[in-house]
Every structure is written in structure tokens, then in C-alpha cells.
Amino acid sequence: MGEVRAEVGRVMSLLAALACLVMAHLSGSRETLHLAITVVVIPLGCIWYGYEIGSFVGMSANEEGGAGKVAGALITVAGWAILIAMLAMIGFFAFGRPH
């Protein structure tokens, strides 16, 4: 069940990232598109590989068993927060301002 949830999260995050890129492209600004391409990579990495990144918290945490999972969950949540914030900012800059 955890693998299915992870795959659904990856697909949803990819769709959100693509929405960021499409909105940035539709804004007509090359700078916005380049910024979106550059910035969207980090949240995708955090969402897709948050638990793997969280497992690098140290040797003592691996012995206890729970700290790596908590750190991974926090990294994944942070990735989602950044991705959603990017989506909102690009949407505002692309369509919220009068041209």
C-alpha cells in the first residue's frame, strides 16, 4: 500500500510541476519559464526521494529506527509546500497582474 501511495504522490507532483511549467510558458516571459524550470527540480526531488534523503540522518538514528522515517516525511511535506507555493506564485505572476 505504501508503494502505491508513493507512486500516486509522484504522479500528482509531476502533474503539479508540469502545471507550473505550462503556466510559466503561457505567461510569455522567458525569465519566468527559466526560473520555473530551475526551481521545480528541488521540490520534485524532495517529494520523490524524501524518505531516502531522510535516511541520511546519521548512524544513531538508523539504530533507533524511527528518526529516518520522520525526517523523510518532513522532507516530503516541505517539497509539497515549496511546489504548491511555486504553483501559486507562477499563477499570480502569469495571470494575476494586469499586462
N, C-alpha and C positions, 0 to 999 in steps of 0.2 A: 504493500500500500504506500510506503514511503517513496518508492521509486516512481510510482505513478504520479504522486503529488509533486515530486521534483520535476518530472517531465512537463506536467501541466504548468508549473511555475516558470519553467524555461521558455515554453511556447508563449505564455502570456507576456513575459518580459521582452521577448523578441518582438512580439506584435507592438508593444508599447514603444520600444526603441525604433521600430520602423515608422510608427506614427510620428515620433519626434522628427525623424529624418524627412518624412513626406511634408510635414508642416513647415520645416525649415526650408525645404526646396520651394514650396508654394509661396513662401514669403518673398521670394525674389532676391534675397540678399545672399551673396556668396559667403560673406563672413558668418552669417547665422548658420548656414549649412556646414561650413568647415568646423565651426565651434561645436555643432551638434554631433558631427561625426567623431570629433576628438573626445568629447566629454561623455558620450553614451557608452563608450567601451568599458569604462571603470565600473559603473553600476551593473552592467551585464556580467562582468567577471565576478563581482561580489554576489550577485544572485545565483549564478550558475555554479560557482565554486566556493560558496561561503563556508560550507562545512569543512571542506578541505583546507581552506585558509585558517579556519578556526582550530584545526587540529595542530597547528604550529605554535600553540601557546606555551609549550615547554614540556620537559620530561615529567615534572611532578604532576602536572595537570593530566597527562595521559594515564598516570598510575591511578589517579582518583576516578577517572572515567567520565565525569560529567562536565568538567570545565570546557573541554573542546567542543561539546555539543552546544553549550550555552554561547560560547564565543562565535561559533558558526551561525547560530540563529541570529545573533545580534548583527553580524556582518551581512547576512541576507536581508534583514529588515532595513539596515542602513542603505543597502543597494536599492531596495524598492523605494525608499524615501527619496533618494537622490534622483532616481529615474522618474518618479512622479513629479518631483519639483521641476526637473528639466522639461517634462511634457507641458506643465503649466506655464513655465517661463517662455518656452518657444511659442506656445499657443498665444500668449499675451503679446509677445513681440511681433508675431506674424500676423495676427488678426485683431488684436486689441487696440492698436494705435491707429489714429487716422493717418492716411498716407497723403 
